[in-house]
C-alpha cells in the first residue's frame, strides 16, 4: 500500500470514529487485528474490537480534533496524534464515578497496515491526567 493510501485509510478510520460509525471503523480492520489498549493488554480480532467499541460508547462520548496523520515509508505503519475531547457518561470499573465530567487530553494511535486493512491499533494517552481531570471536575 502506498503512503497516500495508508494516510487515506487512517483518515477514514478517524472520521468514522468522530461520526460514531462503529461499523465503518470495523470494516477497515483486518479480521485478526491486534488492539493494544492503553495501559492494559492486547486483544486480537475484529469481534473483540467490536465489543471494546460498544463498551467505550457506554462510558464515554468522545471526538478527536487537531488530528495529524503520519505515515512511514512504504505505508506499512502510520501514526495519528490528536486531542480527545470527551464526556464521561457512566462509571467504568476501577475508575472514578462518572457525573458527566468533560475532559481534554492529547493522545495518539500507532497503526500497522497489511493488505489494505488496519492490522494493529495501539492507543496511548496519559491515564493519570484523564483520572485527575474527571476526579477533580466540579
N, C-alpha and C positions, 0 to 999 in steps of 0.2 A: 504494500500500500504506500502511496506517496505521502510525503509530509502534508501536502494540501488536503488529501483525502482523510488523513488521520485527524487533522485540525477540524475539518467539517464534521466528522463523526463525533468528536468530543463536544463540539459546539451544539450538535443536535441533542446529545445526551444531556447537557446542562440546560438547554432550552426546554427539554421535556421535564426536567426536574422543576424548573421555575413554573411550568404550566401545570404541575401536579399530575402529569400524564405518566403514570407508572408503566402502563403497557408499552408506551413508546420507548421508555428507558429500557425496559426488559428486552424489547425487540433488538436493541443494539448490542446486547450482551451475548457472549458465547454460552453454549449450554453448560459448560463446565467452568464458568467464570470464577475466579478466586477473588473473594471480597475480604480485605483486611479492614476490620472495624477499628476505629480509633481507640487506642489503649485497651484493646480487647483481642479476641482471637481471629482466626481466619475461617471463613465458611466457603464451601465450594458448591457451585451450582446456581442456575437461574431461579429455581424454586425457592431456595433458601434466601436468595436476594429478594424475591417477591415478598416473602414473609417479613424480612427486615424492613422493606419499604412500608408495608402495612403497619408494622409496629411503630415506625417513626411517625407516620401520619396520625396515629392515635395520640401521640405525646407532644408533637411539635408541628408548627406551621412555619415554614422557612422559605426564604427567597435568597438567591445569590445575586450579588451586584459586584461591580468593579472587577469583572472576570477578565483574566489574562490566560490564554492558552499557549503553551509552548510545546513544540514537537522536536524530537531527536532526529538526527539524520537517518533517513531510511523509513521513518514513520512507524517504527515498531513500538516506540514509547512516547508518552506525552505527559504533560502535567498541566494542571489548571490551578491558579491561585485566585482567590475571591474573598469577598466579605459576605458572611452569613448574617442575615437579619431575620430574627425569628421571634416566635411567641411560644412559651412553654404552656401547653394546653392541659396535660394530665400527668400526674406524678408517675415517673418511671422508677422502677425498683432500684433501691440503693441511692437514689438521688434526692435532692431537696424537694419539698412539697411544691406542686405546681399551683400557681394562683394567677395565671395569665401573664406572667412576667415576660418582658421583652428583653432581648439580648442582641448584641452585635459583636462578632468576633471574626478575625482573619482565619482562613482555613485553606486547605489545599487537597488535591487529589492527584495521585500518580496513577497512570494508566499503562497497560500493555495492550497491544492490538495484534491479533492474529487472524488471517484470512478474512479481513474486513469486519471483524467483530471485536468488541472490547473483551479481553480475556482476563484482565486484572483491574480491580478498583481498590486503591489503598488510600483511605481518607485520614487526614491529620488535622487536628485543631487542639487548642490548649484547654483541656477539660477543667483544670483548676480555675482558669479565667471564666469559663462558662458557669461553673458552680458558684463562684463568687458573685457573678452578676445576678443570677437567679435567687441566690440565698439572701443577698443584701437589697434586693429590689423592694420598693415600698408596696 
